[in-house]
Amino acid sequence: MSCDLTRSALHGYFDGELSAASNADFKRHLQHCSDCVLELATQEFVRDSLQRAPVYAFAPDSLKQRVRAHLRSGVRTDASPQRLIWQWLAAAAALLVVALLVWRVVPNVHDDDDYQAGLAAGIVVPMCARCNQAI
């Protein structure tokens, strides 16, 4: 494969992913590039071979019988409805605890008040305008 266009556009052309303009450009390119024609033919051969190949495997009869026997026996798995309810309740309780912690801790950590006003209030002593004394 010596054509640079083959590497960049052939797979898009083959999969029908190119725009109309790029598709037309690639078709014109195919008229004079034997490398791209050969590579496209190879891709089509592989696709057609895979479509005709018997790639489906049937389960053996012994496996089918074991699965059916297991289903008929009514064996309970660990995911019984009662166990699932308790798991959901435990998850909800954990979520509630986390929400309460976040509600209690986060407002104290991320105080949205103006920190400069708070700092000034702690430093500046308010004075009474009439008597000029600290309040």
VMD Tcl script that builds the backbone (N, CA, C; Angstrom):
set m [mol new atoms 405]
animate dup $m
set s [atomselect $m all]
$s set {name element resname resid chain x y z} {
  {N N MET 1 A 0.844 -1.161 0.000}
  {CA C MET 1 A 0.000 0.000 0.000}
  {C C MET 1 A 0.898 1.235 0.000}
  {N N SER 2 A 1.069 1.817 -1.137}
  {CA C SER 2 A 1.952 2.972 -1.233}
  {C C SER 2 A 1.187 4.293 -1.328}
  {N N CYS 3 A -0.087 4.262 -1.525}
  {CA C CYS 3 A -0.885 5.481 -1.674}
  {C C CYS 3 A -1.253 6.034 -0.300}
  {N N ASP 4 A -0.954 7.297 -0.069}
  {CA C ASP 4 A -1.276 7.927 1.204}
  {C C ASP 4 A -2.777 8.103 1.388}
  {N N LEU 5 A -3.494 8.273 0.308}
  {CA C LEU 5 A -4.940 8.444 0.390}
  {C C LEU 5 A -5.620 7.169 0.883}
  {N N THR 6 A -5.012 6.034 0.585}
  {CA C THR 6 A -5.573 4.766 1.023}
  {C C THR 6 A -5.655 4.718 2.535}
  {N N ARG 7 A -4.618 5.166 3.183}
  {CA C ARG 7 A -4.595 5.119 4.644}
  {C C ARG 7 A -5.632 6.047 5.263}
  {N N SER 8 A -5.863 7.184 4.664}
  {CA C SER 8 A -6.726 8.171 5.303}
  {C C SER 8 A -8.196 8.090 4.891}
  {N N ALA 9 A -8.500 7.702 3.678}
  {CA C ALA 9 A -9.883 7.811 3.204}
  {C C ALA 9 A -10.529 6.487 2.827}
  {N N LEU 10 A -9.750 5.456 2.583}
  {CA C LEU 10 A -10.331 4.209 2.081}
  {C C LEU 10 A -11.323 3.607 3.057}
  {N N HIS 11 A -10.982 3.569 4.336}
  {CA C HIS 11 A -11.889 2.961 5.311}
  {C C HIS 11 A -13.167 3.785 5.474}
  {N N GLY 12 A -13.038 5.092 5.417}
  {CA C GLY 12 A -14.232 5.927 5.467}
  {C C GLY 12 A -15.116 5.715 4.246}
  {N N TYR 13 A -14.504 5.570 3.077}
  {CA C TYR 13 A -15.253 5.297 1.846}
  {C C TYR 13 A -15.926 3.933 1.940}
  {N N PHE 14 A -15.170 2.946 2.403}
  {CA C PHE 14 A -15.676 1.577 2.499}
  {C C PHE 14 A -16.866 1.489 3.452}
  {N N ASP 15 A -16.809 2.239 4.549}
  {CA C ASP 15 A -17.883 2.200 5.544}
  {C C ASP 15 A -18.999 3.193 5.254}
  {N N GLY 16 A -18.869 3.976 4.179}
  {CA C GLY 16 A -19.900 4.951 3.835}
  {C C GLY 16 A -19.944 6.132 4.786}
  {N N GLU 17 A -18.777 6.518 5.321}
  {CA C GLU 17 A -18.710 7.592 6.304}
  {C C GLU 17 A -18.214 8.917 5.727}
  {N N LEU 18 A -17.873 8.952 4.446}
  {CA C LEU 18 A -17.352 10.184 3.852}
  {C C LEU 18 A -18.492 11.112 3.450}
  {N N SER 19 A -18.196 12.387 3.412}
  {CA C SER 19 A -19.178 13.353 2.924}
  {C C SER 19 A -19.352 13.137 1.419}
  {N N ALA 20 A -20.353 13.757 0.849}
  {CA C ALA 20 A -20.623 13.582 -0.581}
  {C C ALA 20 A -19.436 14.055 -1.418}
  {N N ALA 21 A -18.830 15.176 -1.043}
  {CA C ALA 21 A -17.694 15.704 -1.804}
  {C C ALA 21 A -16.487 14.778 -1.684}
  {N N SER 22 A -16.196 14.318 -0.462}
  {CA C SER 22 A -15.057 13.409 -0.272}
  {C C SER 22 A -15.290 12.081 -0.971}
  {N N ASN 23 A -16.529 11.618 -0.956}
  {CA C ASN 23 A -16.872 10.377 -1.632}
  {C C ASN 23 A -16.625 10.501 -3.142}
  {N N ALA 24 A -17.041 11.611 -3.733}
  {CA C ALA 24 A -16.826 11.836 -5.162}
  {C C ALA 24 A -15.338 11.948 -5.477}
  {N N ASP 25 A -14.583 12.629 -4.610}
  {CA C ASP 25 A -13.128 12.732 -4.806}
  {C C ASP 25 A -12.473 11.366 -4.778}
  {N N PHE 26 A -12.891 10.524 -3.832}
  {CA C PHE 26 A -12.277 9.198 -3.722}
  {C C PHE 26 A -12.644 8.325 -4.925}
  {N N LYS 27 A -13.864 8.446 -5.421}
  {CA C LYS 27 A -14.243 7.682 -6.612}
  {C C LYS 27 A -13.384 8.092 -7.808}
  {N N ARG 28 A -13.119 9.388 -7.960}
  {CA C ARG 28 A -12.235 9.852 -9.042}
  {C C ARG 28 A -10.814 9.301 -8.834}
  {N N HIS 29 A -10.378 9.262 -7.593}
  {CA C HIS 29 A -9.052 8.746 -7.276}
  {C C HIS 29 A -8.937 7.265 -7.644}
  {N N LEU 30 A -10.023 6.515 -7.420}
  {CA C LEU 30 A -10.003 5.076 -7.737}
  {C C LEU 30 A -9.800 4.811 -9.230}
  {N N GLN 31 A -10.148 5.772 -10.082}
  {CA C GLN 31 A -10.022 5.569 -11.520}
  {C C GLN 31 A -8.571 5.457 -11.968}
  {N N HIS 32 A -7.631 5.998 -11.193}
  {CA C HIS 32 A -6.236 5.931 -11.638}
  {C C HIS 32 A -5.275 5.384 -10.578}
  {N N CYS 33 A -5.773 4.869 -9.435}
  {CA C CYS 33 A -4.880 4.351 -8.392}
  {C C CYS 33 A -5.139 2.862 -8.190}
  {N N SER 34 A -4.240 2.037 -8.700}
  {CA C SER 34 A -4.415 0.589 -8.586}
  {C C SER 34 A -4.238 0.108 -7.141}
  {N N ASP 35 A -3.419 0.793 -6.333}
  {CA C ASP 35 A -3.244 0.398 -4.934}
  {C C ASP 35 A -4.562 0.501 -4.169}
  {N N CYS 36 A -5.271 1.590 -4.365}
  {CA C CYS 36 A -6.542 1.788 -3.667}
  {C C CYS 36 A -7.605 0.809 -4.155}
  {N N VAL 37 A -7.617 0.532 -5.455}
  {CA C VAL 37 A -8.569 -0.434 -6.000}
  {C C VAL 37 A -8.320 -1.803 -5.397}
  {N N LEU 38 A -7.043 -2.201 -5.294}
  {CA C LEU 38 A -6.684 -3.503 -4.726}
  {C C LEU 38 A -7.063 -3.561 -3.239}
  {N N GLU 39 A -6.750 -2.513 -2.506}
  {CA C GLU 39 A -7.078 -2.492 -1.075}
  {C C GLU 39 A -8.579 -2.515 -0.853}
  {N N LEU 40 A -9.343 -1.792 -1.666}
  {CA C LEU 40 A -10.794 -1.789 -1.549}
  {C C LEU 40 A -11.360 -3.174 -1.849}
  {N N ALA 41 A -10.823 -3.832 -2.869}
  {CA C ALA 41 A -11.269 -5.187 -3.206}
  {C C ALA 41 A -10.960 -6.147 -2.057}
  {N N THR 42 A -9.807 -5.976 -1.411}
  {CA C THR 42 A -9.446 -6.818 -0.271}
  {C C THR 42 A -10.421 -6.607 0.879}
  {N N GLN 43 A -10.752 -5.360 1.167}
  {CA C GLN 43 A -11.703 -5.056 2.241}
  {C C GLN 43 A -13.078 -5.662 1.944}
  {N N GLU 44 A -13.520 -5.557 0.699}
  {CA C GLU 44 A -14.816 -6.129 0.319}
  {C C GLU 44 A -14.795 -7.648 0.436}
  {N N PHE 45 A -13.680 -8.288 0.069}
  {CA C PHE 45 A -13.555 -9.740 0.180}
  {C C PHE 45 A -13.653 -10.174 1.640}
  {N N VAL 46 A -12.959 -9.458 2.519}
  {CA C VAL 46 A -12.996 -9.802 3.942}
  {C C VAL 46 A -14.407 -9.643 4.497}
  {N N ARG 47 A -15.074 -8.536 4.163}
  {CA C ARG 47 A -16.438 -8.313 4.644}
  {C C ARG 47 A -17.378 -9.415 4.151}
  {N N ASP 48 A -17.294 -9.747 2.858}
  {CA C ASP 48 A -18.168 -10.770 2.299}
  {C C ASP 48 A -17.886 -12.137 2.906}
  {N N SER 49 A -16.620 -12.432 3.166}
  {CA C SER 49 A -16.254 -13.718 3.776}
  {C C SER 49 A -16.822 -13.826 5.184}
  {N N LEU 50 A -16.746 -12.735 5.926}
  {CA C LEU 50 A -17.278 -12.757 7.285}
  {C C LEU 50 A -18.794 -12.882 7.300}
  {N N GLN 51 A -19.458 -12.286 6.316}
  {CA C GLN 51 A -20.914 -12.395 6.257}
  {C C GLN 51 A -21.365 -13.804 5.914}
  {N N ARG 52 A -20.564 -14.522 5.138}
  {CA C ARG 52 A -20.927 -15.889 4.761}
  {C C ARG 52 A -20.449 -16.925 5.768}
  {N N ALA 53 A -19.519 -16.578 6.625}
  {CA C ALA 53 A -18.920 -17.541 7.550}
  {C C ALA 53 A -19.917 -17.931 8.637}
  {N N PRO 54 A -19.914 -19.209 8.998}
  {CA C PRO 54 A -20.793 -19.652 10.098}
  {C C PRO 54 A -20.127 -19.332 11.441}
  {N N VAL 55 A -20.345 -18.145 11.934}
  {CA C VAL 55 A -19.690 -17.729 13.169}
  {C C VAL 55 A -20.554 -17.983 14.402}
  {N N TYR 56 A -21.736 -18.526 14.226}
  {CA C TYR 56 A -22.609 -18.798 15.352}
  {C C TYR 56 A -22.358 -20.210 15.843}
  {N N ALA 57 A -22.187 -20.373 17.128}
  {CA C ALA 57 A -21.981 -21.698 17.717}
  {C C ALA 57 A -23.193 -22.038 18.577}
  {N N PHE 58 A -23.707 -23.224 18.408}
  {CA C PHE 58 A -24.851 -23.676 19.188}
  {C C PHE 58 A -24.368 -24.273 20.501}
  {N N ALA 59 A -25.154 -24.083 21.547}
  {CA C ALA 59 A -24.817 -24.645 22.852}
  {C C ALA 59 A -25.013 -26.150 22.811}
  {N N PRO 60 A -24.138 -26.894 23.457}
  {CA C PRO 60 A -24.303 -28.349 23.488}
  {C C PRO 60 A -25.568 -28.731 24.264}
  {N N ASP 61 A -26.127 -29.888 23.939}
  {CA C ASP 61 A -27.348 -30.347 24.601}
  {C C ASP 61 A -27.158 -30.503 26.099}
  {N N SER 62 A -25.967 -30.925 26.527}
  {CA C SER 62 A -25.732 -31.105 27.960}
  {C C SER 62 A -25.847 -29.783 28.708}
  {N N LEU 63 A -25.375 -28.707 28.113}
  {CA C LEU 63 A -25.495 -27.393 28.745}
  {C C LEU 63 A -26.948 -26.956 28.802}
  {N N LYS 64 A -27.675 -27.174 27.728}
  {CA C LYS 64 A -29.095 -26.814 27.719}
  {C C LYS 64 A -29.852 -27.558 28.815}
  {N N GLN 65 A -29.558 -28.838 28.994}
  {CA C GLN 65 A -30.245 -29.634 30.009}
  {C C GLN 65 A -29.910 -29.147 31.420}
  {N N ARG 66 A -28.650 -28.792 31.668}
  {CA C ARG 66 A -28.265 -28.311 32.993}
  {C C ARG 66 A -28.940 -26.977 33.308}
  {N N VAL 67 A -29.024 -26.094 32.315}
  {CA C VAL 67 A -29.664 -24.800 32.536}
  {C C VAL 67 A -31.150 -24.990 32.819}
  {N N ARG 68 A -31.805 -25.827 32.052}
  {CA C ARG 68 A -33.231 -26.076 32.261}
  {C C ARG 68 A -33.490 -26.710 33.627}
  {N N ALA 69 A -32.635 -27.653 34.027}
  {CA C ALA 69 A -32.793 -28.299 35.338}
  {C C ALA 69 A -32.619 -27.280 36.457}
  {N N HIS 70 A -31.669 -26.406 36.304}
  {CA C HIS 70 A -31.439 -25.380 37.324}
  {C C HIS 70 A -32.634 -24.423 37.414}
  {N N LEU 71 A -33.199 -24.062 36.287}
  {CA C LEU 71 A -34.355 -23.178 36.284}
  {C C LEU 71 A -35.586 -23.857 36.893}
  {N N ARG 72 A -35.744 -25.133 36.620}
  {CA C ARG 72 A -36.893 -25.864 37.178}
  {C C ARG 72 A -36.770 -26.074 38.672}
  {N N SER 73 A -35.553 -26.177 39.183}
  {CA C SER 73 A -35.366 -26.465 40.603}
  {C C SER 73 A -35.776 -25.288 41.473}
  {N N GLY 74 A -35.829 -24.089 40.906}
  {CA C GLY 74 A -36.251 -22.920 41.665}
  {C C GLY 74 A -35.242 -22.513 42.719}
  {N N VAL 75 A -33.989 -22.761 42.477}
  {CA C VAL 75 A -32.946 -22.407 43.426}
  {C C VAL 75 A -32.886 -20.891 43.550}
  {N N ARG 76 A -32.908 -20.428 44.813}
  {CA C ARG 76 A -32.807 -18.994 45.050}
  {C C ARG 76 A -31.359 -18.569 44.984}
  {N N THR 77 A -31.148 -17.472 44.356}
  {CA C THR 77 A -29.805 -16.917 44.317}
  {C C THR 77 A -29.641 -15.919 45.440}
  {N N ASP 78 A -28.480 -15.338 45.561}
  {CA C ASP 78 A -28.225 -14.345 46.603}
  {C C ASP 78 A -29.042 -13.082 46.407}
  {N N ALA 79 A -29.534 -12.869 45.219}
  {CA C ALA 79 A -30.267 -11.643 44.910}
  {C C ALA 79 A -31.769 -11.845 45.121}
  {N N SER 80 A -32.152 -12.411 46.285}
  {CA C SER 80 A -33.561 -12.588 46.574}
  {C C SER 80 A -34.211 -11.216 46.779}
  {N N PRO 81 A -35.519 -11.115 46.583}
  {CA C PRO 81 A -36.184 -9.810 46.728}
  {C C PRO 81 A -35.991 -9.197 48.121}
  {N N GLN 82 A -36.039 -10.042 49.163}
  {CA C GLN 82 A -35.878 -9.514 50.514}
  {C C GLN 82 A -34.473 -8.942 50.712}
  {N N ARG 83 A -33.489 -9.613 50.183}
  {CA C ARG 83 A -32.109 -9.123 50.306}
  {C C ARG 83 A -31.940 -7.813 49.537}
  {N N LEU 84 A -32.553 -7.724 48.378}
  {CA C LEU 84 A -32.461 -6.486 47.592}
  {C C LEU 84 A -33.091 -5.313 48.329}
  {N N ILE 85 A -34.201 -5.557 49.026}
  {CA C ILE 85 A -34.849 -4.483 49.778}
  {C C ILE 85 A -33.914 -3.974 50.866}
  {N N TRP 86 A -33.266 -4.893 51.586}
  {CA C TRP 86 A -32.344 -4.478 52.646}
  {C C TRP 86 A -31.139 -3.739 52.075}
  {N N GLN 87 A -30.675 -4.153 50.915}
  {CA C GLN 87 A -29.555 -3.443 50.287}
  {C C GLN 87 A -29.953 -2.026 49.915}
  {N N TRP 88 A -31.171 -1.861 49.376}
  {CA C TRP 88 A -31.644 -0.529 49.019}
  {C C TRP 88 A -31.812 0.346 50.265}
  {N N LEU 89 A -32.341 -0.240 51.338}
  {CA C LEU 89 A -32.506 0.523 52.575}
  {C C LEU 89 A -31.160 0.941 53.154}
  {N N ALA 90 A -30.178 0.055 53.113}
  {CA C ALA 90 A -28.849 0.391 53.611}
  {C C ALA 90 A -28.227 1.503 52.768}
  {N N ALA 91 A -28.393 1.429 51.460}
  {CA C ALA 91 A -27.859 2.468 50.584}
  {C C ALA 91 A -28.552 3.807 50.845}
  {N N ALA 92 A -29.861 3.790 51.059}
  {CA C ALA 92 A -30.597 5.020 51.331}
  {C C ALA 92 A -30.159 5.625 52.670}
  {N N ALA 93 A -29.942 4.771 53.682}
  {CA C ALA 93 A -29.488 5.266 54.984}
  {C C ALA 93 A -28.095 5.877 54.872}
  {N N ALA 94 A -27.217 5.227 54.125}
  {CA C ALA 94 A -25.862 5.771 53.932}
  {C C ALA 94 A -25.920 7.101 53.208}
  {N N LEU 95 A -26.772 7.194 52.216}
  {CA C LEU 95 A -26.925 8.447 51.485}
  {C C LEU 95 A -27.471 9.555 52.386}
  {N N LEU 96 A -28.393 9.219 53.262}
  {CA C LEU 96 A -28.946 10.191 54.200}
  {C C LEU 96 A -27.873 10.691 55.169}
  {N N VAL 97 A -27.033 9.778 55.660}
  {CA C VAL 97 A -25.952 10.175 56.565}
  {C C VAL 97 A -24.981 11.114 55.857}
  {N N VAL 98 A -24.614 10.779 54.632}
  {CA C VAL 98 A -23.699 11.636 53.871}
  {C C VAL 98 A -24.333 12.999 53.618}
  {N N ALA 99 A -25.610 13.029 53.279}
  {CA C ALA 99 A -26.287 14.302 53.026}
  {C C ALA 99 A -26.322 15.164 54.296}
  {N N LEU 100 A -26.585 14.544 55.426}
  {CA C LEU 100 A -26.600 15.299 56.679}
  {C C LEU 100 A -25.215 15.851 57.016}
  {N N LEU 101 A -24.191 15.050 56.798}
  {CA C LEU 101 A -22.825 15.523 57.051}
  {C C LEU 101 A -22.470 16.688 56.139}
  {N N VAL 102 A -22.797 16.568 54.903}
  {CA C VAL 102 A -22.496 17.638 53.948}
  {C C VAL 102 A -23.272 18.890 54.317}
  {N N TRP 103 A -24.537 18.741 54.679}
  {CA C TRP 103 A -25.367 19.885 55.045}
  {C C TRP 103 A -24.822 20.581 56.291}
  {N N ARG 104 A -24.277 19.791 57.211}
  {CA C ARG 104 A -23.779 20.354 58.467}
  {C C ARG 104 A -22.383 20.956 58.321}
  {N N VAL 105 A -21.516 20.322 57.532}
  {CA C VAL 105 A -20.107 20.724 57.466}
  {C C VAL 105 A -19.854 21.763 56.377}
  {N N VAL 106 A -20.424 21.593 55.218}
  {CA C VAL 106 A -20.091 22.442 54.070}
  {C C VAL 106 A -20.429 23.906 54.287}
  {N N PRO 107 A -21.564 24.280 54.864}
  {CA C PRO 107 A -21.811 25.716 55.050}
  {C C PRO 107 A -20.760 26.378 55.935}
  {N N ASN 108 A -20.201 25.670 56.897}
  {CA C ASN 108 A -19.176 26.239 57.766}
  {C C ASN 108 A -17.840 26.374 57.053}
  {N N VAL 109 A -17.566 25.498 56.124}
  {CA C VAL 109 A -16.298 25.541 55.402}
  {C C VAL 109 A -16.338 26.579 54.300}
  {N N HIS 110 A -17.411 26.613 53.550}
  {CA C HIS 110 A -17.542 27.512 52.406}
  {C C HIS 110 A -18.540 28.612 52.737}
  {N N ASP 111 A -18.151 29.510 53.602}
  {CA C ASP 111 A -19.043 30.601 53.984}
  {C C ASP 111 A -19.040 31.646 52.878}
  {N N ASP 112 A -20.208 31.945 52.345}
  {CA C ASP 112 A -20.309 32.878 51.231}
  {C C ASP 112 A -20.347 34.339 51.677}
  {N N ASP 113 A -20.329 34.602 52.979}
  {CA C ASP 113 A -20.341 35.988 53.447}
  {C C ASP 113 A -19.066 36.680 53.007}
  {N N ASP 114 A -19.138 37.977 52.972}
  {CA C ASP 114 A -17.978 38.772 52.599}
  {C C ASP 114 A -16.961 38.706 53.735}
  {N N TYR 115 A -15.843 38.033 53.518}
  {CA C TYR 115 A -14.870 37.849 54.591}
  {C C TYR 115 A -14.236 39.173 55.009}
  {N N GLN 116 A -14.154 40.117 54.103}
  {CA C GLN 116 A -13.561 41.413 54.458}
  {C C GLN 116 A -14.451 42.171 55.443}
  {N N ALA 117 A -15.759 42.074 55.252}
  {CA C ALA 117 A -16.676 42.744 56.173}
  {C C ALA 117 A -16.591 42.112 57.551}
  {N N GLY 118 A -16.471 40.801 57.592}
  {CA C GLY 118 A -16.334 40.116 58.874}
  {C C GLY 118 A -15.038 40.492 59.573}
  {N N LEU 119 A -13.961 40.582 58.791}
  {CA C LEU 119 A -12.667 40.962 59.357}
  {C C LEU 119 A -12.711 42.400 59.878}
  {N N ALA 120 A -13.304 43.294 59.124}
  {CA C ALA 120 A -13.407 44.697 59.546}
  {C C ALA 120 A -14.263 44.818 60.797}
  {N N ALA 121 A -15.325 44.046 60.889}
  {CA C ALA 121 A -16.194 44.112 62.069}
  {C C ALA 121 A -15.452 43.651 63.314}
  {N N GLY 122 A -14.518 42.728 63.157}
  {CA C GLY 122 A -13.754 42.260 64.296}
  {C C GLY 122 A -12.665 43.233 64.714}
  {N N ILE 123 A -12.208 44.052 63.780}
  {CA C ILE 123 A -11.114 44.982 64.073}
  {C C ILE 123 A -11.646 46.339 64.494}
  {N N VAL 124 A -12.611 46.864 63.792}
  {CA C VAL 124 A -13.133 48.213 64.028}
  {C C VAL 124 A -14.132 48.160 65.172}
  {N N VAL 125 A -13.962 49.023 66.097}
  {CA C VAL 125 A -14.864 49.107 67.238}
  {C C VAL 125 A -15.921 50.153 66.919}
  {N N PRO 126 A -17.196 49.771 66.933}
  {CA C PRO 126 A -18.236 50.749 66.634}
  {C C PRO 126 A -18.305 51.811 67.740}
  {N N MET 127 A -18.489 53.018 67.324}
  {CA C MET 127 A -18.540 54.157 68.250}
  {C C MET 127 A -19.918 54.814 68.180}
  {N N CYS 128 A -20.367 55.290 69.281}
  {CA C CYS 128 A -21.647 56.005 69.355}
  {C C CYS 128 A -21.438 57.406 68.795}
  {N N ALA 129 A -22.311 57.822 67.907}
  {CA C ALA 129 A -22.156 59.117 67.249}
  {C C ALA 129 A -22.405 60.282 68.216}
  {N N ARG 130 A -23.285 60.100 69.200}
  {CA C ARG 130 A -23.603 61.187 70.108}
  {C C ARG 130 A -22.546 61.367 71.203}
  {N N CYS 131 A -22.185 60.250 71.829}
  {CA C CYS 131 A -21.291 60.387 72.979}
  {C C CYS 131 A -19.844 60.041 72.639}
  {N N ASN 132 A -19.581 59.581 71.437}
  {CA C ASN 132 A -18.257 59.251 70.962}
  {C C ASN 132 A -17.573 58.192 71.848}
  {N N GLN 133 A -18.353 57.207 72.303}
  {CA C GLN 133 A -17.814 56.118 73.109}
  {C C GLN 133 A -18.077 54.791 72.383}
  {N N ALA 134 A -17.275 53.771 72.729}
  {CA C ALA 134 A -17.416 52.452 72.131}
  {C C ALA 134 A -18.742 51.814 72.529}
  {N N ILE 135 A -19.352 51.188 71.617}
  {CA C ILE 135 A -20.646 50.547 71.880}
  {C C ILE 135 A -20.416 49.118 72.276}
}
mol reanalyze $m
mol bondsrecalc $m
mol representation Tube
mol addrep $m
